[in-house]
Amino acid sequence: MPSDTALTSVGQIALLVTDIGETERFYGDVLGLTHLYTFGELTFFACGDTRLFLRAVPTAEWVAGSLVYLRVVDTRTAYERLSADGVTFAEGPHVIHTHDDGTVEWMAFFHDPAGNMLAVMSQERPVS
């Protein structure tokens, strides 16, 4: 059992964006995340148990945030669906790593409308 001070999960990730309306459309309609609430230039989405906090700033103040990896069941299927919805990927799905047990890690990278780098990622376990 973790102690009261043990880190147990990531609670929230924050990114800067430039257009709150476009951000809500992209993260809600295109990526399919659940919109929680918006306060002025701040909007929040649920991504599993992690909250995504997006804050709109003027373009001159925008800086790229950390790379956010979004877990999916199948990277190749997510790539096809998101591509059909207009998402432009830096490159197609590819294997990043094969673990000692044969589990394969797949990823595909893309940008949100503000320019933040995102990725979809999945693992495929070997068939027994």
N, CA, C and O atoms as a GROMACS GRO file, in nm:
protein
  512
    1MET      N    1   0.084  -0.118   0.000
    1MET     CA    2   0.000   0.000   0.000
    1MET      C    3   0.089   0.124   0.000
    1MET      O    4   0.182   0.134   0.081
    2PRO      N    5   0.062   0.221  -0.091
    2PRO     CA    6   0.147   0.341  -0.096
    2PRO      C    7   0.128   0.427   0.029
    2PRO      O    8   0.021   0.430   0.090
    3SER      N    9   0.236   0.496   0.066
    3SER     CA   10   0.227   0.587   0.179
    3SER      C   11   0.148   0.711   0.139
    3SER      O   12   0.118   0.730   0.021
    4ASP      N   13   0.116   0.796   0.237
    4ASP     CA   14   0.040   0.918   0.209
    4ASP      C   15   0.115   1.014   0.119
    4ASP      O   16   0.054   1.102   0.058
    5THR      N   17   0.247   0.999   0.108
    5THR     CA   18   0.326   1.090   0.025
    5THR      C   19   0.374   1.025  -0.104
    5THR      O   20   0.449   1.088  -0.179
    6ALA      N   21   0.333   0.902  -0.132
    6ALA     CA   22   0.376   0.833  -0.254
    6ALA      C   23   0.309   0.895  -0.376
    6ALA      O   24   0.191   0.929  -0.372
    7LEU      N   25   0.385   0.909  -0.483
    7LEU     CA   26   0.328   0.955  -0.609
    7LEU      C   27   0.255   0.838  -0.672
    7LEU      O   28   0.313   0.730  -0.688
    8THR      N   29   0.128   0.856  -0.707
    8THR     CA   30   0.049   0.744  -0.755
    8THR      C   31   0.007   0.756  -0.901
    8THR      O   32  -0.018   0.655  -0.965
    9SER      N   33  -0.002   0.878  -0.954
    9SER     CA   34  -0.038   0.896  -1.094
    9SER      C   35  -0.019   1.042  -1.132
    9SER      O   36   0.003   1.126  -1.045
   10VAL      N   37  -0.029   1.071  -1.260
   10VAL     CA   38  -0.025   1.209  -1.307
   10VAL      C   39  -0.168   1.262  -1.300
   10VAL      O   40  -0.258   1.205  -1.362
   11GLY      N   41  -0.189   1.370  -1.226
   11GLY     CA   42  -0.323   1.425  -1.209
   11GLY      C   43  -0.363   1.522  -1.318
   11GLY      O   44  -0.479   1.523  -1.360
   12GLN      N   45  -0.268   1.603  -1.366
   12GLN     CA   46  -0.301   1.704  -1.466
   12GLN      C   47  -0.178   1.737  -1.548
   12GLN      O   48  -0.066   1.738  -1.498
   13ILE      N   49  -0.200   1.764  -1.676
   13ILE     CA   50  -0.097   1.810  -1.768
   13ILE      C   51  -0.145   1.942  -1.824
   13ILE      O   52  -0.261   1.954  -1.864
   14ALA      N   53  -0.058   2.043  -1.828
   14ALA     CA   54  -0.094   2.175  -1.879
   14ALA      C   55  -0.018   2.205  -2.007
   14ALA      O   56   0.102   2.178  -2.017
   15LEU      N   57  -0.089   2.262  -2.104
   15LEU     CA   58  -0.028   2.306  -2.229
   15LEU      C   59  -0.080   2.445  -2.263
   15LEU      O   60  -0.193   2.480  -2.228
   16LEU      N   61   0.002   2.524  -2.331
   16LEU     CA   62  -0.041   2.653  -2.382
   16LEU      C   63  -0.094   2.634  -2.523
   16LEU      O   64  -0.041   2.555  -2.601
   17VAL      N   65  -0.200   2.708  -2.557
   17VAL     CA   66  -0.259   2.706  -2.690
   17VAL      C   67  -0.284   2.851  -2.731
   17VAL      O   68  -0.264   2.943  -2.651
   18THR      N   69  -0.327   2.872  -2.856
   18THR     CA   70  -0.348   3.009  -2.902
   18THR      C   71  -0.494   3.043  -2.931
   18THR      O   72  -0.528   3.161  -2.940
   19ASP      N   73  -0.580   2.944  -2.947
   19ASP     CA   74  -0.721   2.968  -2.981
   19ASP      C   75  -0.807   2.870  -2.903
   19ASP      O   76  -0.807   2.751  -2.933
   20ILE      N   77  -0.880   2.918  -2.805
   20ILE     CA   78  -0.956   2.830  -2.716
   20ILE      C   79  -1.067   2.755  -2.791
   20ILE      O   80  -1.092   2.638  -2.762
   21GLY      N   81  -1.133   2.820  -2.887
   21GLY     CA   82  -1.239   2.754  -2.963
   21GLY      C   83  -1.186   2.641  -3.049
   21GLY      O   84  -1.243   2.532  -3.052
   22GLU      N   85  -1.077   2.667  -3.120
   22GLU     CA   86  -1.015   2.564  -3.204
   22GLU      C   87  -0.962   2.450  -3.117
   22GLU      O   88  -0.969   2.334  -3.155
   23THR      N   89  -0.909   2.485  -3.002
   23THR     CA   90  -0.859   2.385  -2.908
   23THR      C   91  -0.971   2.295  -2.860
   23THR      O   92  -0.954   2.173  -2.857
   24GLU      N   93  -1.086   2.352  -2.822
   24GLU     CA   94  -1.199   2.272  -2.776
   24GLU      C   95  -1.248   2.179  -2.888
   24GLU      O   96  -1.281   2.063  -2.862
   25ARG      N   97  -1.254   2.230  -3.010
   25ARG     CA   98  -1.296   2.146  -3.123
   25ARG      C   99  -1.199   2.031  -3.144
   25ARG      O  100  -1.240   1.916  -3.159
   26PHE      N  101  -1.070   2.061  -3.146
   26PHE     CA  102  -0.969   1.959  -3.174
   26PHE      C  103  -0.966   1.852  -3.066
   26PHE      O  104  -0.977   1.733  -3.096
   27TYR      N  105  -0.952   1.892  -2.941
   27TYR     CA  106  -0.939   1.794  -2.833
   27TYR      C  107  -1.071   1.721  -2.806
   27TYR      O  108  -1.070   1.604  -2.769
   28GLY      N  109  -1.184   1.790  -2.824
   28GLY     CA  110  -1.314   1.727  -2.801
   28GLY      C  111  -1.364   1.649  -2.921
   28GLY      O  112  -1.388   1.529  -2.912
   29ASP      N  113  -1.380   1.718  -3.035
   29ASP     CA  114  -1.440   1.654  -3.152
   29ASP      C  115  -1.344   1.562  -3.226
   29ASP      O  116  -1.384   1.452  -3.267
   30VAL      N  117  -1.220   1.603  -3.245
   30VAL     CA  118  -1.126   1.523  -3.323
   30VAL      C  119  -1.063   1.412  -3.238
   30VAL      O  120  -1.065   1.295  -3.278
   31LEU      N  121  -1.008   1.447  -3.122
   31LEU     CA  122  -0.944   1.345  -3.038
   31LEU      C  123  -1.043   1.267  -2.953
   31LEU      O  124  -1.011   1.158  -2.906
   32GLY      N  125  -1.163   1.322  -2.933
   32GLY     CA  126  -1.266   1.250  -2.860
   32GLY      C  127  -1.252   1.253  -2.708
   32GLY      O  128  -1.310   1.168  -2.640
   33LEU      N  129  -1.177   1.349  -2.654
   33LEU     CA  130  -1.165   1.361  -2.509
   33LEU      C  131  -1.292   1.424  -2.452
   33LEU      O  132  -1.360   1.500  -2.522
   34THR      N  133  -1.322   1.395  -2.328
   34THR     CA  134  -1.441   1.449  -2.262
   34THR      C  135  -1.411   1.589  -2.210
   34THR      O  136  -1.322   1.608  -2.128
   35HIS      N  137  -1.489   1.688  -2.258
   35HIS     CA  138  -1.474   1.826  -2.211
   35HIS      C  139  -1.531   1.836  -2.071
   35HIS      O  140  -1.645   1.796  -2.047
   36LEU      N  141  -1.454   1.891  -1.979
   36LEU     CA  142  -1.498   1.905  -1.841
   36LEU      C  143  -1.559   2.042  -1.816
   36LEU      O  144  -1.673   2.052  -1.770
   37TYR      N  145  -1.484   2.149  -1.846
   37TYR     CA  146  -1.533   2.285  -1.825
   37TYR      C  147  -1.438   2.384  -1.890
   37TYR      O  148  -1.323   2.354  -1.918
   38THR      N  149  -1.491   2.505  -1.912
   38THR     CA  150  -1.413   2.616  -1.967
   38THR      C  151  -1.440   2.739  -1.882
   38THR      O  152  -1.554   2.768  -1.847
   39PHE      N  153  -1.333   2.811  -1.850
   39PHE     CA  154  -1.342   2.938  -1.779
   39PHE      C  155  -1.261   3.038  -1.859
   39PHE      O  156  -1.138   3.038  -1.851
   40GLY      N  157  -1.326   3.124  -1.934
   40GLY     CA  158  -1.254   3.223  -2.013
   40GLY      C  159  -1.158   3.157  -2.110
   40GLY      O  160  -1.200   3.087  -2.202
   41GLU      N  161  -1.029   3.179  -2.090
   41GLU     CA  162  -0.926   3.125  -2.179
   41GLU      C  163  -0.864   2.996  -2.125
   41GLU      O  164  -0.756   2.956  -2.169
   42LEU      N  165  -0.933   2.931  -2.031
   42LEU     CA  166  -0.887   2.803  -1.975
   42LEU      C  167  -0.990   2.696  -2.009
   42LEU      O  168  -1.109   2.718  -1.990
   43THR      N  169  -0.945   2.582  -2.058
   43THR     CA  170  -1.037   2.472  -2.084
   43THR      C  171  -0.974   2.342  -2.033
   43THR      O  172  -0.852   2.326  -2.036
   44PHE      N  173  -1.059   2.252  -1.987
   44PHE     CA  174  -1.014   2.128  -1.925
   44PHE      C  175  -1.082   2.008  -1.990
   44PHE      O  176  -1.202   2.013  -2.020
   45PHE      N  177  -1.005   1.902  -2.013
   45PHE     CA  178  -1.056   1.778  -2.069
   45PHE      C  179  -1.012   1.662  -1.981
   45PHE      O  180  -0.909   1.669  -1.914
   46ALA      N  181  -1.091   1.554  -1.981
   46ALA     CA  182  -1.052   1.431  -1.912
   46ALA      C  183  -0.989   1.338  -2.014
   46ALA      O  184  -1.040   1.318  -2.124
   47CYS      N  185  -0.876   1.281  -1.975
   47CYS     CA  186  -0.809   1.179  -2.055
   47CYS      C  187  -0.780   1.064  -1.961
   47CYS      O  188  -0.674   1.058  -1.898
   48GLY      N  189  -0.876   0.973  -1.951
   48GLY     CA  190  -0.866   0.869  -1.849
   48GLY      C  191  -0.875   0.935  -1.713
   48GLY      O  192  -0.966   1.014  -1.687
   49ASP      N  193  -0.781   0.904  -1.626
   49ASP     CA  194  -0.778   0.963  -1.493
   49ASP      C  195  -0.695   1.091  -1.487
   49ASP      O  196  -0.679   1.150  -1.380
   50THR      N  197  -0.642   1.135  -1.600
   50THR     CA  198  -0.559   1.255  -1.605
   50THR      C  199  -0.639   1.370  -1.665
   50THR      O  200  -0.708   1.353  -1.766
   51ARG      N  201  -0.629   1.486  -1.602
   51ARG     CA  202  -0.696   1.605  -1.654
   51ARG      C  203  -0.598   1.682  -1.742
   51ARG      O  204  -0.483   1.701  -1.704
   52LEU      N  205  -0.644   1.725  -1.859
   52LEU     CA  206  -0.564   1.805  -1.951
   52LEU      C  207  -0.611   1.950  -1.938
   52LEU      O  208  -0.727   1.980  -1.962
   53PHE      N  209  -0.521   2.038  -1.899
   53PHE     CA  210  -0.548   2.180  -1.876
   53PHE      C  211  -0.485   2.258  -1.991
   53PHE      O  212  -0.364   2.254  -2.009
   54LEU      N  213  -0.567   2.328  -2.068
   54LEU     CA  214  -0.520   2.404  -2.184
   54LEU      C  215  -0.552   2.551  -2.162
   54LEU      O  216  -0.666   2.588  -2.134
   55ARG      N  217  -0.449   2.635  -2.174
   55ARG     CA  218  -0.467   2.779  -2.150
   55ARG      C  219  -0.429   2.856  -2.275
   55ARG      O  220  -0.318   2.840  -2.327
   56ALA      N  221  -0.521   2.939  -2.324
   56ALA     CA  222  -0.496   3.020  -2.442
   56ALA      C  223  -0.414   3.144  -2.405
   56ALA      O  224  -0.444   3.213  -2.307
   57VAL      N  225  -0.312   3.169  -2.484
   57VAL     CA  226  -0.227   3.288  -2.468
   57VAL      C  227  -0.212   3.352  -2.606
   57VAL      O  228  -0.233   3.285  -2.707
   58PRO      N  229  -0.175   3.480  -2.613
   58PRO     CA  230  -0.148   3.541  -2.743
   58PRO      C  231  -0.036   3.464  -2.815
   58PRO      O  232   0.054   3.410  -2.752
   59THR      N  233  -0.045   3.461  -2.946
   59THR     CA  234   0.053   3.387  -3.027
   59THR      C  235   0.196   3.423  -2.990
   59THR      O  236   0.283   3.336  -2.986
   60ALA      N  237   0.223   3.551  -2.964
   60ALA     CA  238   0.359   3.595  -2.932
   60ALA      C  239   0.409   3.534  -2.801
   60ALA      O  240   0.530   3.527  -2.779
   61GLU      N  241   0.318   3.490  -2.713
   61GLU     CA  242   0.358   3.433  -2.583
   61GLU      C  243   0.360   3.280  -2.584
   61GLU      O  244   0.403   3.218  -2.487
   62TRP      N  245   0.315   3.219  -2.694
   62TRP     CA  246   0.305   3.074  -2.698
   62TRP      C  247   0.443   3.011  -2.707
   62TRP      O  248   0.529   3.057  -2.782
   63VAL      N  249   0.464   2.906  -2.630
   63VAL     CA  250   0.584   2.823  -2.640
   63VAL      C  251   0.539   2.678  -2.637
   63VAL      O  252   0.439   2.643  -2.573
   64ALA      N  253   0.612   2.595  -2.706
   64ALA     CA  254   0.576   2.453  -2.711
   64ALA      C  255   0.584   2.392  -2.572
   64ALA      O  256   0.675   2.423  -2.494
   65GLY      N  257   0.489   2.306  -2.542
   65GLY     CA  258   0.488   2.236  -2.413
   65GLY      C  259   0.560   2.103  -2.425
   65GLY      O  260   0.629   2.076  -2.523
   66SER      N  261   0.543   2.023  -2.325
   66SER     CA  262   0.600   1.889  -2.326
   66SER      C  263   0.527   1.802  -2.426
   66SER      O  264   0.413   1.830  -2.462
   67LEU      N  265   0.591   1.699  -2.470
   67LEU     CA  266   0.529   1.603  -2.560
   67LEU      C  267   0.431   1.519  -2.479
   67LEU      O  268   0.468   1.461  -2.377
   68VAL      N  269   0.306   1.512  -2.525
   68VAL     CA  270   0.202   1.436  -2.455
   68VAL      C  271   0.172   1.311  -2.536
   68VAL      O  272   0.141   1.318  -2.655
   69TYR      N  273   0.183   1.195  -2.470
   69TYR     CA  274   0.156   1.066  -2.532
   69TYR      C  275   0.018   1.019  -2.488
   69TYR      O  276  -0.008   1.009  -2.368
   70LEU      N  277  -0.069   0.990  -2.584
   70LEU     CA  278  -0.206   0.946  -2.556
   70LEU      C  279  -0.217   0.798  -2.585
   70LEU      O  280  -0.196   0.754  -2.698
   71ARG      N  281  -0.251   0.720  -2.483
   71ARG     CA  282  -0.260   0.575  -2.501
   71ARG      C  283  -0.389   0.540  -2.577
   71ARG      O  284  -0.496   0.592  -2.546
   72VAL      N  285  -0.375   0.453  -2.676
   72VAL     CA  286  -0.488   0.403  -2.755
   72VAL      C  287  -0.478   0.251  -2.760
   72VAL      O  288  -0.375   0.194  -2.724
   73VAL      N  289  -0.583   0.186  -2.806
   73VAL     CA  290  -0.581   0.040  -2.818
   73VAL      C  291  -0.489  -0.002  -2.932
   73VAL      O  292  -0.411  -0.096  -2.918
   74ASP      N  293  -0.497   0.068  -3.045
   74ASP     CA  294  -0.419   0.033  -3.163
   74ASP      C  295  -0.374   0.161  -3.233
   74ASP      O  296  -0.458   0.237  -3.282
   75THR      N  297  -0.245   0.186  -3.237
   75THR     CA  298  -0.191   0.308  -3.297
   75THR      C  299  -0.227   0.320  -3.444
   75THR      O  300  -0.261   0.428  -3.491
   76ARG      N  301  -0.221   0.210  -3.517
   76ARG     CA  302  -0.249   0.217  -3.661
   76ARG      C  303  -0.394   0.253  -3.688
   76ARG      O  304  -0.423   0.332  -3.778
   77THR      N  305  -0.487   0.197  -3.610
   77THR     CA  306  -0.629   0.230  -3.626
   77THR      C  307  -0.654   0.376  -3.588
   77THR      O  308  -0.728   0.446  -3.657
   78ALA      N  309  -0.594   0.422  -3.478
   78ALA     CA  310  -0.609   0.561  -3.436
   78ALA      C  311  -0.552   0.655  -3.541
   78ALA      O  312  -0.612   0.759  -3.570
   79TYR      N  313  -0.440   0.620  -3.599
   79TYR     CA  314  -0.379   0.700  -3.706
   79TYR      C  315  -0.476   0.714  -3.824
   79TYR      O  316  -0.494   0.824  -3.876
   80GLU      N  317  -0.537   0.604  -3.865
   80GLU     CA  318  -0.630   0.609  -3.978
   80GLU      C  319  -0.750   0.697  -3.947
   80GLU      O  320  -0.790   0.778  -4.031
   81ARG      N  321  -0.809   0.683  -3.827
   81ARG     CA  322  -0.926   0.762  -3.792
   81ARG      C  323  -0.892   0.910  -3.780
   81ARG      O  324  -0.963   0.995  -3.833
   82LEU      N  325  -0.783   0.941  -3.711
   82LEU     CA  326  -0.745   1.081  -3.694
   82LEU      C  327  -0.705   1.144  -3.827
   82LEU      O  328  -0.736   1.261  -3.851
   83SER      N  329  -0.637   1.070  -3.912
   83SER     CA  330  -0.603   1.121  -4.046
   83SER      C  331  -0.729   1.153  -4.124
   83SER      O  332  -0.736   1.255  -4.193
   84ALA      N  333  -0.830   1.066  -4.115
   84ALA     CA  334  -0.957   1.090  -4.183
   84ALA      C  335  -1.027   1.214  -4.130
   84ALA      O  336  -1.104   1.278  -4.201
   85ASP      N  337  -1.000   1.249  -4.002
   85ASP     CA  338  -1.059   1.368  -3.941
   85ASP      C  339  -0.973   1.493  -3.963
   85ASP      O  340  -1.000   1.598  -3.904
   86GLY      N  341  -0.871   1.481  -4.048
   86GLY     CA  342  -0.791   1.598  -4.085
   86GLY      C  343  -0.664   1.620  -4.006
   86GLY      O  344  -0.596   1.720  -4.027
   87VAL      N  345  -0.628   1.529  -3.917
   87VAL     CA  346  -0.503   1.542  -3.842
   87VAL      C  347  -0.387   1.508  -3.935
   87VAL      O  348  -0.390   1.405  -4.003
   88THR      N  349  -0.286   1.593  -3.937
   88THR     CA  350  -0.166   1.569  -4.017
   88THR      C  351  -0.056   1.515  -3.926
   88THR      O  352  -0.018   1.579  -3.828
   89PHE      N  353  -0.008   1.399  -3.958
   89PHE     CA  354   0.095   1.334  -3.877
   89PHE      C  355   0.234   1.367  -3.931
   89PHE      O  356   0.253   1.384  -4.051
   90ALA      N  357   0.331   1.376  -3.840
   90ALA     CA  358   0.470   1.398  -3.879
   90ALA      C  359   0.522   1.279  -3.958
   90ALA      O  360   0.601   1.295  -4.051
   91GLU      N  361   0.478   1.160  -3.920
   91GLU     CA  362   0.509   1.037  -3.992
   91GLU      C  363   0.407   0.932  -3.950
   91GLU      O  364   0.338   0.948  -3.849
   92GLY      N  365   0.399   0.826  -4.027
   92GLY     CA  366   0.302   0.722  -3.997
   92GLY      C  367   0.338   0.641  -3.874
   92GLY      O  368   0.445   0.659  -3.816
   93PRO      N  369   0.248   0.551  -3.835
   93PRO     CA  370   0.275   0.466  -3.718
   93PRO      C  371   0.401   0.384  -3.740
   93PRO      O  372   0.425   0.331  -3.848
   94HIS      N  373   0.479   0.373  -3.635
   94HIS     CA  374   0.601   0.294  -3.645
   94HIS      C  375   0.637   0.235  -3.509
   94HIS      O  376   0.595   0.285  -3.404
   95VAL      N  377   0.714   0.129  -3.514
   95VAL     CA  378   0.758   0.061  -3.393
   95VAL      C  379   0.870   0.144  -3.330
   95VAL      O  380   0.968   0.179  -3.395
   96ILE      N  381   0.852   0.175  -3.202
   96ILE     CA  382   0.951   0.250  -3.126
   96ILE      C  383   1.046   0.154  -3.054
   96ILE      O  384   1.167   0.179  -3.045
   97HIS      N  385   0.989   0.044  -3.004
   97HIS     CA  386   1.070  -0.046  -2.923
   97HIS      C  387   1.004  -0.183  -2.916
   97HIS      O  388   0.881  -0.194  -2.916
   98THR      N  389   1.085  -0.287  -2.910
   98THR     CA  390   1.036  -0.422  -2.882
   98THR      C  391   1.098  -0.467  -2.750
   98THR      O  392   1.221  -0.472  -2.737
   99HIS      N  393   1.014  -0.498  -2.654
   99HIS     CA  394   1.058  -0.540  -2.521
   99HIS      C  395   1.110  -0.684  -2.525
   99HIS      O  396   1.085  -0.758  -2.620
  100ASP      N  397   1.182  -0.722  -2.420
  100ASP     CA  398   1.240  -0.857  -2.411
  100ASP      C  399   1.134  -0.966  -2.421
  100ASP      O  400   1.161  -1.074  -2.472
  101ASP      N  401   1.012  -0.937  -2.373
  101ASP     CA  402   0.904  -1.038  -2.379
  101ASP      C  403   0.833  -1.040  -2.514
  101ASP      O  404   0.737  -1.114  -2.532
  102GLY      N  405   0.880  -0.957  -2.609
  102GLY     CA  406   0.820  -0.953  -2.742
  102GLY      C  407   0.712  -0.847  -2.759
  102GLY      O  408   0.663  -0.828  -2.870
  103THR      N  409   0.674  -0.778  -2.651
  103THR     CA  410   0.574  -0.671  -2.661
  103THR      C  411   0.631  -0.559  -2.746
  103THR      O  412   0.744  -0.514  -2.726
  104VAL      N  413   0.551  -0.513  -2.844
  104VAL     CA  414   0.594  -0.411  -2.938
  104VAL      C  415   0.524  -0.278  -2.905
  104VAL      O  416   0.402  -0.275  -2.888
  105GLU      N  417   0.602  -0.170  -2.897
  105GLU     CA  418   0.549  -0.035  -2.873
  105GLU      C  419   0.538   0.037  -3.007
  105GLU      O  420   0.636   0.051  -3.080
  106TRP      N  421   0.415   0.084  -3.038
  106TRP     CA  422   0.388   0.160  -3.159
  106TRP      C  423   0.358   0.305  -3.122
  106TRP      O  424   0.298   0.332  -3.018
  107MET      N  425   0.401   0.400  -3.208
  107MET     CA  426   0.369   0.542  -3.188
  107MET      C  427   0.352   0.610  -3.322
  107MET      O  428   0.405   0.566  -3.424
  108ALA      N  429   0.275   0.720  -3.319
  108ALA     CA  430   0.261   0.809  -3.435
  108ALA      C  431   0.245   0.951  -3.380
  108ALA      O  432   0.166   0.973  -3.288
  109PHE      N  433   0.320   1.046  -3.435
  109PHE     CA  434   0.329   1.182  -3.381
  109PHE      C  435   0.256   1.283  -3.468
  109PHE      O  436   0.257   1.273  -3.591
  110PHE      N  437   0.192   1.381  -3.402
  110PHE     CA  438   0.119   1.487  -3.472
  110PHE      C  439   0.117   1.612  -3.385
  110PHE      O  440   0.161   1.608  -3.270
  111HIS      N  441   0.067   1.723  -3.439
  111HIS     CA  442   0.058   1.849  -3.366
  111HIS      C  443  -0.088   1.889  -3.346
  111HIS      O  444  -0.174   1.859  -3.429
  112ASP      N  445  -0.114   1.958  -3.234
  112ASP     CA  446  -0.246   2.018  -3.217
  112ASP      C  447  -0.247   2.150  -3.294
  112ASP      O  448  -0.143   2.190  -3.347
  113PRO      N  449  -0.360   2.220  -3.302
  113PRO     CA  450  -0.366   2.344  -3.380
  113PRO      C  451  -0.267   2.452  -3.335
  113PRO      O  452  -0.226   2.535  -3.417
  114ALA      N  453  -0.227   2.453  -3.208
  114ALA     CA  454  -0.132   2.553  -3.159
  114ALA      C  455   0.013   2.515  -3.191
  114ALA      O  456   0.101   2.601  -3.188
  115GLY      N  457   0.038   2.388  -3.222
  115GLY     CA  458   0.172   2.342  -3.252
  115GLY      C  459   0.232   2.251  -3.148
  115GLY      O  460   0.348   2.210  -3.162
  116ASN      N  461   0.158   2.218  -3.041
  116ASN     CA  462   0.207   2.123  -2.941
  116ASN      C  463   0.219   1.984  -3.003
  116ASN      O  464   0.129   1.940  -3.074
  117MET      N  465   0.330   1.917  -2.977
  117MET     CA  466   0.350   1.781  -3.028
  117MET      C  467   0.276   1.682  -2.939
  117MET      O  468   0.286   1.686  -2.817
  118LEU      N  469   0.200   1.594  -3.003
  118LEU     CA  470   0.126   1.487  -2.937
  118LEU      C  471   0.162   1.356  -3.007
  118LEU      O  472   0.214   1.356  -3.118
  119ALA      N  473   0.132   1.246  -2.941
  119ALA     CA  474   0.152   1.115  -3.003
  119ALA      C  475   0.043   1.021  -2.955
  119ALA      O  476  -0.005   1.031  -2.842
  120VAL      N  477   0.004   0.929  -3.042
  120VAL     CA  478  -0.078   0.816  -2.999
  120VAL      C  479   0.018   0.700  -2.982
  120VAL      O  480   0.113   0.684  -3.059
  121MET      N  481  -0.008   0.618  -2.880
  121MET     CA  482   0.083   0.507  -2.851
  121MET      C  483   0.004   0.385  -2.808
  121MET      O  484  -0.103   0.396  -2.748
  122SER      N  485   0.058   0.268  -2.841
  122SER     CA  486  -0.006   0.142  -2.799
  122SER      C  487   0.101   0.035  -2.786
  122SER      O  488   0.213   0.048  -2.834
  123GLN      N  489   0.062  -0.072  -2.720
  123GLN     CA  490   0.148  -0.189  -2.706
  123GLN      C  491   0.075  -0.310  -2.762
  123GLN      O  492  -0.044  -0.327  -2.740
  124GLU      N  493   0.149  -0.392  -2.834
  124GLU     CA  494   0.095  -0.519  -2.883
  124GLU      C  495   0.175  -0.631  -2.819
  124GLU      O  496   0.297  -0.639  -2.833
  125ARG      N  497   0.104  -0.715  -2.748
  125ARG     CA  498   0.170  -0.829  -2.683
  125ARG      C  499   0.178  -0.944  -2.784
  125ARG      O  500   0.090  -0.959  -2.869
  126PRO      N  501   0.283  -1.025  -2.775
  126PRO     CA  502   0.296  -1.137  -2.868
  126PRO      C  503   0.183  -1.237  -2.849
  126PRO      O  504   0.134  -1.258  -2.738
  127VAL      N  505   0.143  -1.298  -2.959
  127VAL     CA  506   0.039  -1.402  -2.954
  127VAL      C  507   0.103  -1.530  -2.904
  127VAL      O  508   0.208  -1.572  -2.954
  128SER      N  509   0.040  -1.591  -2.805
  128SER     CA  510   0.096  -1.715  -2.746
  128SER      C  511   0.056  -1.835  -2.826
  128SER      O  512   0.094  -1.947  -2.793
   0.00000   0.00000   0.00000
